[in-house]
Amino acid sequence: MTDVTGLRSRMVTANGLRMHVTEIGAGEPVLLLHGFPQSSREWAPVMAGLADRARLIAPDLRGAGETEAPPSGYDARTVLHDVIALLDELGIERVDLVGHDWGALVGFDLCLGHPDRVRRYVAIAVPAPYFDMTPALLAGMGKAMPHLWFQWAIATPVLGPRLLSRGRQRLARWLLRGFERRPMDSADVEAYVAALRDPARARAASKLYRGLILPAFMKIMRGGYRGRVLNTPTLVLFGADDALLPKDAMAVRPEDAPHTTVEFVPGGAHFLVDDNPDEVTRRVAGFLLD
């Protein structure tokens, strides 16, 4: 983990949930939403790089990191309310937003459902929620599916939590090692897998896949976001080596998202912040702060 001098840590109650929040810097607020199986720790290099330019806020989302892992609430509506309630508790009316992986799914829902709360948005490793089911996309999805078996395994009650938490935690370690361009920091890997040894957090992860992640992708596939225009200025970043879907499938139609740009970052795959933190920080700063 990047050493972040001056990082502040506290607990905040939002939507009835005790959330762990890390902060650094002052000025315009930037909210950072992590992915799975990570936590706010993911954002350490970005926070270190931008601490002199903005107020960086990185919460552990429901069930992750040091935030509570209650037995319910792992659906899109509840998690979105967690984030909105956190902004309210922090006294923030509008925010610049960055999201990775399932945090990016939550970010798109925030932009679409509450556009008055978001100035600009950077989504990492998740496309804007509009797919045209072209032959190229269908072929790409066919190639990707064998690599995504773990999603259904994690979502399966009893089996998913056991796979994540028991023994050598090979599934959790594979997730962190199998979708990156360069080896993730060993201390970070150990921190993420250690959190999943907690049975409540392992169950939370399974419920998250069952209640939010898989339903969100199914909604995208069946065109559930069509007709809802993404007006928030948005930058979508993909690792150039994140090859689960063809690049042309990531293009966005102007009628769906008129202010959205898609960029591919060299030297990175799905865990783009870990693979190429300097370039991610540079592009986030260029879009949000310059």
Summary of the structure (lengths in Angstrom):
residues: 290
radius of gyration: 17.6
end to end distance: 26.4
largest distance: 50.5
contacts: 1011
relative contact order: 0.16
helix: 45%
strand: 17%
